[in-house]
Amino acid sequence: MKPDEARDLSRLVGVTLAGGTSRIGELHEGIASRAFGPLGPLGAPVRVVHDALASAAYRGIAGALQGAARGVGAAAATLAGGGPLDAVPAARTGLAVLNGAHGDLVRREAPALALDMTVRSAGRDVPLERAALAAAFPDAGDRLVVFLHGLTEHEGAWCYKAVTHHGRRDVTYGSLLERDLGLTPVYLRYNTGLHVSDNGRSLADLLGRLVERWPTPPRDLVLVGHSMGGLVARSALHLAGSGTPDAETWTRLVRDTITLGTPHLGAPLERNVHKLAGALARLPETRPLATLLTARSVGIKDLRRGTLVQQDWDGRDLDSRSAGPHTHVPLHDGARHFVVLATLARDPDSRAAQLLGDLLVDPLSAQGDTGGEDRLAFPADHVHHIGGLHHFDLLNHPGVYARLRDWLRERPDD
């Protein structure tokens, strides 16, 4: 662990402990207000004293915990001198989960632990410079397939169950497409706790530089996104399509996009958490629990409706029960768009399949068609249903790969 990582990790622990203490204090206050309520004016003097003492006690505890955490962080920073946390696979996963759950908080309070949008190879960031790209991709071809992981994941997620399915840890859709169709796989990592539109902007910038500095001038670009990754890809295409001429350079190369279990029209789990937080906020005894729920990242909150543009969240209270505006972003012109969706039920047309989906995303959202005005124009033969799988099976499964390979092999312009 590097010194700045040790310091920021301790600071984040301090913020978390102080926040937890404040929530306990709020819970105490809510219960007390219920107890003092029946006493009316007679209990007012006692309540004033009680509230003052309780508030001072909880503030003192929170301050002491934060101070202790800062002290531990300062001491740890002087002793730390190893490599980055990111170099350890378990820590890499922990950082991905932390950033997904609270990425906006991490960027604000513990920037050394915040992830950026980067190209990854062999567990390391690859600088977007021609020499560095050539070294990381010695067999770079002119047909690229870019992989975008989902919420709380990192680039290693594409190896999910690789040993079970392929007998090797390093087999992914990318390695198979390289073997079968000659595409060069490029894996990205990003902070999934940030707004989808912020990540879309970062992706648009990254792809512009990647195309410009790729060792072999690219002629083809395929975008593959799992879950949130599909939303980030759509956001980037939308932003770049209405941006500068330089940004449009890479969008013209995008001939195909494939989304795997992407909540194009929102995720039911996030909608239910939003409703639960609103219900808990109505009572003083449960309001602290609502506060804990609302502390989830803005990236997660964007999944409520599949929010892709900044104007839909800028200046708004994301925890309000009011729906607010929602911009319909159509599929990018000039490319083919494909969907793979999974259902736990083996019969994808059954009632159980529609209700349970893949556990996290329902079929109608994944194929962008709930019957409303936000419907996405995926052709029927570009949507593949596969039963008996859950959300994360879509990351690496022979049945899914067979469909990807066939779609990308059958190129109308080839």
C-alpha positions in Angstrom: 0.0 0.0 0.0 1.3 3.5 -0.9 1.4 6.2 1.7 -1.4 8.3 0.1 -3.6 5.2 -0.1 -3.0 4.4 3.6 -3.8 8.0 4.5 -7.0 8.2 2.4 -8.2 4.7 3.5 -8.0 5.8 7.1 -9.7 9.1 6.3 -12.5 7.1 4.6 -12.8 4.8 7.6 -13.1 7.9 9.8 -15.8 9.4 7.7 -17.7 6.1 7.8 -17.4 5.7 11.5 -18.5 9.3 12.1 -21.5 8.9 9.8 -22.5 5.7 11.6 -22.3 7.4 14.9 -24.5 10.2 13.5 -27.0 7.7 12.3 -27.2 6.1 15.8 -27.6 9.6 17.3 -30.5 10.3 14.8 -32.1 7.0 15.7 -31.8 7.9 19.4 -33.4 11.3 18.7 -36.2 9.7 16.8 -37.1 7.3 19.5 -36.8 10.1 22.1 -39.1 12.3 20.2 -41.7 9.6 20.2 -41.3 9.1 23.9 -41.5 12.8 24.8 -44.4 13.5 22.5 -47.2 12.4 24.8 -45.8 14.6 27.6 -46.5 17.7 25.6 -45.3 21.1 27.1 -44.7 19.4 30.5 -41.8 17.4 29.1 -40.3 20.2 27.1 -37.7 21.3 29.6 -36.5 17.7 30.2 -36.4 17.1 26.4 -34.2 20.2 25.8 -31.7 19.0 28.3 -31.8 15.4 27.0 -31.4 16.5 23.4 -28.5 18.8 24.2 -26.6 16.2 26.2 -27.2 13.4 23.6 -26.2 15.7 20.7 -23.0 16.7 22.4 -22.2 13.1 23.3 -22.7 11.8 19.7 -20.7 14.8 18.2 -17.9 14.0 20.6 -17.8 10.4 19.8 -17.9 11.1 16.0 -15.1 13.6 16.4 -13.0 11.3 18.4 -13.4 8.5 15.9 -12.5 10.7 13.0 -9.5 12.0 14.9 -8.3 8.5 15.8 -8.7 7.4 12.2 -6.6 10.4 11.0 -4.0 9.5 13.5 -3.8 5.9 12.4 -3.7 7.1 8.8 -0.8 9.4 9.5 1.1 6.6 11.2 0.3 4.1 8.5 1.4 6.6 5.8 4.9 6.8 7.4 5.2 3.0 7.4 3.6 2.3 4.0 6.1 1.9 1.2 4.8 -1.1 -0.8 3.2 -1.2 -4.2 -0.3 0.1 -5.0 -3.3 -1.7 -3.7 -4.4 -2.2 -7.2 -1.5 -4.7 -7.7 -3.1 -7.2 -5.4 -6.1 -9.1 -7.0 -8.2 -9.2 -3.8 -7.6 -5.5 -3.2 -8.4 -4.7 -6.8 -11.8 -6.3 -6.3 -12.3 -4.5 -3.1 -11.5 -1.1 -4.8 -14.0 -1.9 -7.5 -16.7 -2.7 -5.0 -15.9 0.4 -2.9 -16.0 2.7 -5.9 -19.2 1.1 -7.2 -21.0 1.5 -3.9 -19.6 5.0 -2.9 -17.6 6.2 -5.9 -18.6 9.8 -5.6 -17.7 9.9 -1.9 -14.4 8.1 -2.5 -13.4 10.6 -5.2 -14.3 13.5 -2.8 -12.9 12.1 0.5 -10.2 9.6 -0.6 -9.0 10.4 -4.1 -6.1 8.0 -3.8 -8.6 5.2 -3.8 -10.7 6.5 -6.6 -10.6 4.7 -10.0 -10.2 6.5 -13.3 -11.3 5.4 -16.8 -8.3 3.6 -18.1 -7.2 0.9 -20.6 -6.0 -2.1 -18.7 -3.6 -4.9 -19.6 -2.0 -7.5 -17.3 -3.5 -5.8 -14.2 -2.0 -2.4 -15.0 -3.1 0.9 -16.5 -1.8 1.4 -20.1 -1.0 5.1 -20.9 -2.7 6.3 -24.0 0.6 6.9 -25.8 1.6 5.2 -29.0 4.7 3.5 -27.6 2.9 2.3 -24.5 0.0 0.9 -26.5 2.3 -0.8 -28.9 4.2 -2.5 -26.0 0.9 -3.6 -24.3 -0.6 -4.8 -27.5 2.2 -6.2 -29.6 -0.3 -7.9 -32.0 -2.5 -4.9 -32.3 -4.8 -5.2 -35.3 -7.1 -2.7 -37.0 -10.3 -4.2 -35.7 -10.9 -3.5 -32.0 -13.4 -4.8 -29.6 -13.7 -2.7 -26.4 -15.1 -4.3 -23.2 -16.9 -2.3 -20.5 -17.7 -4.0 -17.2 -20.6 -3.4 -15.0 -21.3 -2.0 -11.5 -18.7 -2.9 -8.8 -16.7 -4.9 -11.4 -13.3 -4.5 -12.9 -11.7 -5.8 -16.1 -11.0 -9.2 -14.5 -14.8 -9.8 -14.3 -14.7 -11.0 -17.9 -12.8 -14.1 -16.7 -15.9 -15.2 -14.6 -16.0 -19.0 -14.4 -13.4 -19.3 -17.1 -11.9 -22.4 -15.6 -15.3 -24.0 -15.4 -16.3 -23.2 -19.0 -12.9 -23.3 -20.8 -10.4 -25.0 -18.5 -8.2 -21.9 -18.2 -8.3 -18.7 -16.1 -7.6 -16.3 -19.0 -10.2 -17.2 -21.5 -12.7 -14.4 -22.2 -15.0 -13.3 -25.0 -12.1 -11.1 -26.1 -9.5 -13.8 -26.3 -12.0 -16.0 -28.2 -12.9 -13.2 -30.6 -9.2 -12.6 -31.2 -8.7 -16.3 -32.0 -11.8 -16.8 -34.1 -12.3 -13.4 -35.9 -9.0 -11.6 -35.5 -10.4 -8.8 -33.3 -8.0 -7.2 -30.8 -9.6 -7.0 -27.4 -9.2 -3.9 -25.2 -10.4 -4.0 -21.6 -11.3 -0.8 -19.7 -11.8 -0.1 -16.1 -13.7 2.8 -14.5 -15.3 4.1 -11.4 -18.8 2.7 -11.5 -20.0 4.8 -8.6 -19.9 8.0 -10.7 -22.7 9.2 -12.9 -23.2 7.2 -16.1 -22.9 10.5 -18.1 -19.6 11.4 -16.4 -18.2 8.0 -17.3 -19.7 8.4 -20.8 -17.8 11.6 -21.2 -14.6 9.9 -20.0 -15.2 7.1 -22.4 -15.7 9.4 -25.3 -12.4 11.1 -24.5 -10.6 7.9 -24.0 -11.8 6.3 -27.3 -10.9 9.5 -29.2 -7.3 9.3 -27.9 -7.1 5.5 -28.3 -8.1 5.6 -31.9 -5.7 8.4 -32.6 -2.7 6.7 -31.0 -3.4 3.0 -31.7 -0.4 1.3 -33.3 -2.4 0.3 -36.4 -4.9 2.8 -37.8 -8.3 1.3 -36.7 -11.0 0.6 -39.3 -13.5 -1.1 -37.0 -14.6 -0.6 -33.4 -17.0 -2.9 -31.5 -18.3 -1.9 -28.0 -19.4 -4.7 -25.6 -20.9 -3.7 -22.3 -22.1 -5.8 -19.4 -24.9 -4.2 -17.3 -23.9 -0.6 -16.5 -21.2 -0.8 -19.2 -23.8 -0.8 -21.9 -25.3 2.4 -20.5 -21.8 4.0 -20.4 -21.3 3.0 -24.1 -24.6 4.5 -25.1 -23.9 7.7 -23.2 -20.5 8.1 -24.8 -21.9 7.6 -28.3 -24.7 10.2 -27.6 -22.2 12.8 -26.2 -19.6 12.3 -28.9 -22.2 12.3 -31.6 -23.2 15.9 -30.6 -19.7 17.0 -29.8 -16.6 18.1 -31.6 -15.4 16.8 -35.0 -12.5 15.0 -33.2 -14.9 13.1 -31.0 -16.9 12.0 -34.1 -13.8 10.3 -35.5 -14.1 7.3 -33.3 -17.9 7.1 -33.5 -17.7 6.6 -37.3 -15.7 3.5 -36.6 -18.3 1.9 -34.4 -20.1 -0.6 -36.5 -21.5 -2.8 -33.7 -22.5 -2.5 -30.0 -23.5 -5.5 -27.8 -25.1 -5.1 -24.4 -25.3 -8.0 -22.0 -27.9 -7.6 -19.3 -28.0 -3.8 -19.5 -30.8 -2.1 -17.7 -31.6 0.3 -20.6 -34.9 1.4 -19.1 -33.9 1.0 -15.4 -33.2 -1.7 -12.8 -36.1 -2.8 -10.5 -33.8 -3.4 -7.5 -32.7 0.3 -7.5 -36.3 1.5 -8.0 -37.3 -0.6 -5.0 -34.5 0.7 -2.8 -35.5 4.2 -3.8 -39.1 3.6 -2.7 -38.0 1.9 0.5 -35.8 4.9 1.4 -38.7 7.2 0.8 -40.9 5.2 3.1 -38.3 5.0 5.8 -37.8 8.7 5.7 -41.4 9.4 6.8 -40.8 8.3 10.4 -38.2 9.8 12.8 -37.3 6.3 14.1 -36.5 4.9 10.7 -35.2 8.1 9.1 -31.5 7.2 9.9 -32.0 4.0 7.9 -33.2 6.0 5.0 -30.1 8.2 5.3 -27.9 5.1 5.1 -29.7 3.9 1.9 -29.4 7.3 0.3 -25.7 7.2 0.8 -25.4 4.8 -2.1 -23.4 6.1 -5.1 -24.9 8.4 -7.8 -23.9 5.7 -10.3 -26.3 3.3 -8.6 -29.0 5.9 -8.5 -28.7 6.4 -12.3 -29.7 2.8 -12.7 -33.2 3.7 -11.5 -34.2 4.9 -14.9 -31.2 4.3 -17.1 -30.1 7.9 -16.9 -27.5 8.8 -19.6 -27.3 12.6 -19.7 -26.2 15.2 -17.2 -29.2 17.4 -17.6 -31.4 14.7 -16.0 -29.6 14.9 -12.7 -27.7 18.2 -12.6 -29.2 20.4 -9.8 -31.8 17.8 -8.8 -32.3 15.9 -5.5 -31.8 12.3 -6.6 -33.6 11.0 -3.6 -36.8 13.0 -4.2 -39.9 10.9 -4.8 -40.6 13.1 -7.8 -39.6 11.4 -11.0 -38.2 14.5 -12.7 -37.2 14.7 -16.4 -35.8 11.8 -18.3 -34.1 12.3 -21.7 -34.8 9.6 -24.3 -31.5 8.6 -26.0 -32.1 6.6 -29.2 -29.6 4.0 -30.4 -26.6 5.4 -32.3 -27.1 5.8 -36.0 -24.6 4.0 -38.3 -24.1 0.9 -36.2 -25.8 -2.4 -35.6 -27.0 -2.9 -32.0 -27.4 -6.3 -30.3 -28.7 -7.5 -27.0 -28.2 -10.6 -24.9 -30.4 -11.0 -21.9 -30.6 -13.8 -19.4 -33.4 -15.2 -17.2 -33.2 -17.5 -14.3 -36.2 -19.5 -15.7 -35.1 -21.8 -18.5 -38.1 -20.8 -20.5 -37.4 -17.1 -21.3 -41.1 -16.6 -22.3 -42.5 -17.8 -19.0 -44.2 -15.7 -16.4 -41.3 -16.5 -14.0 -38.8 -15.3 -16.5 -40.6 -11.9 -16.8 -40.9 -11.5 -13.0 -37.4 -12.6 -11.9 -35.3 -11.7 -15.0 -31.7 -12.4 -14.3 -32.1 -11.4 -10.7 -30.9 -7.8 -11.3 -32.4 -6.8 -14.6 -35.8 -7.6 -16.1 -36.1 -8.8 -19.7 -38.1 -5.8 -20.9 -35.5 -3.3 -19.6 -32.7 -5.3 -21.1 -34.2 -5.3 -24.5 -35.3 -1.6 -24.2 -39.0 -2.2 -24.6 -41.5 -1.6 -21.8 -44.2 -0.4 -24.2 -43.6 3.3 -23.6 -42.1 6.2 -25.5 -38.6 5.3 -24.3 -38.6 2.1 -26.5 -35.3 1.4 -28.2 -35.3 0.2 -31.7 -33.5 -3.2 -31.3 -34.4 -5.4 -34.3 -36.1 -8.6 -33.1 -33.3 -10.8 -34.6 -30.7 -8.7 -32.7 -32.1 -9.7 -29.3 -31.1 -13.1 -27.9 -32.8 -14.6 -24.9 -31.0 -17.3 -23.0 -32.6 -19.1 -20.1 -31.2 -20.7 -17.0 -28.6 -18.1 -16.4 -28.2 -15.2 -14.0 -26.8 -11.7 -14.4 -23.2 -12.5 -13.9 -23.2 -15.6 -16.2 -23.5 -13.1 -19.1 -19.8 -12.1 -18.4 -18.4 -15.4 -19.7 -20.5 -18.2 -21.1 -20.1 -20.5 -24.1 -23.7 -20.0 -25.2 -23.4 -16.2 -25.1 -20.1 -16.3 -26.9 -21.5 -18.4 -29.7 -24.1 -15.7 -30.4 -21.5 -12.8 -30.2 -19.3 -14.7 -32.6 -22.0 -15.3 -35.1 -23.3 -11.7 -35.0 -19.8 -10.3 -35.5 -18.9 -12.9 -38.2 -21.9 -12.0 -40.3 -20.9 -8.5 -41.3 -23.0 -7.1 -44.2 -20.1 -4.9 -45.4 -17.4 -7.6 -45.3 
